[in-house]
Amino acid sequence: MDIHEVQKMVDKDGIVFLSYGGYLSQTLITGMTEALEKEAEDNGINMTQSNNIFTIFIELSQNMMNYSKEIDSDKTRSHGLILVTKDSDFNYHIHSQNVVSQKDKDIIEPKLEEIQSLDKDQLKKRYRELRKSGQNTHGKGGGIGFYEIAKRCDEIEYAFKQINENRYYFHIKTTTLTKKGK
């Protein structure tokens, strides 16, 4: 993603409330979550909606921290880009981007396709099934975390952009409707 793409997001989704690009750590994620808590408090976002935003942010950040790859090796690189934008109706959009391998793309993409095919009730049912089975709970390539994200947002979009024969930029965007939006 380049600066022009970020500007397009700002133009489309409103102000960038929080942005970070670089190496991620648990301490950094905690600090950014505190900023999100302050934003929620200042704007009167109810507890359920603010918890949804925090959970999505944390899940996406941890996904980047745990699964990002180097562009030219299989070494995990806790590196990525995360943006939290807010539009004029106080709807929040969380964007994340990181590099994934072809293998991880092949695991992630079918899960996201399934998620997008389910309505909210089906999604909750599928999430419960996965939790009960223990399947995909801590596996690489986006396990149950994507289902958790989808349960908590109103819309989820994603794209893979090929970098080389075995690497892709993985961009995901979630939208959480608040105030006027819900």
WOBEL-V531930 format. One record per backbone hydrogen bond with DSSP energy under -1.0 kcal/mol. NH is the residue of the N-H (numbers start at 1). CO is the residue of the C=O. If there is no record, write none. Layout:
nh=(NH/NH)
co=(CO/CO)
This chain:
nh=(6/7/8/9/10/11/12/13/14/15/17/18/20/22/24/29/30/31/32/33/34/35/36/37/38/39/40/41/42/43/44/45/50/51/52/53/54/55/56/57/58/59/60/61/62/63/64/65/66/67/68/69/70/77/79/80/81/82/83/84/85/86/87/90/92/93/94/95/96/97/98/100/102/105/106/108/109/112/113/114/115/116/117/118/123/124/125/126/127/128/129/130/131/132/133/134/137/144/146/148/149/150/151/152/154/155/157/159/161/163/164/168/169/170/171/172/173/174/175/176/181/182)
co=(2/3/4/5/6/7/8/9/10/86/84/84/82/80/78/25/26/27/28/29/30/31/32/33/34/35/36/37/38/39/41/40/46/47/48/49/50/51/52/53/54/55/56/57/58/59/60/61/62/63/64/99/75/68/77/22/97/20/95/18/93/15/91/87/176/85/174/83/172/81/170/168/166/101/102/104/105/108/109/110/111/112/113/115/119/120/121/122/123/124/125/126/127/128/129/130/134/136/143/144/145/146/147/148/175/175/173/171/169/167/167/100/161/98/159/96/157/94/155/92/178/179)
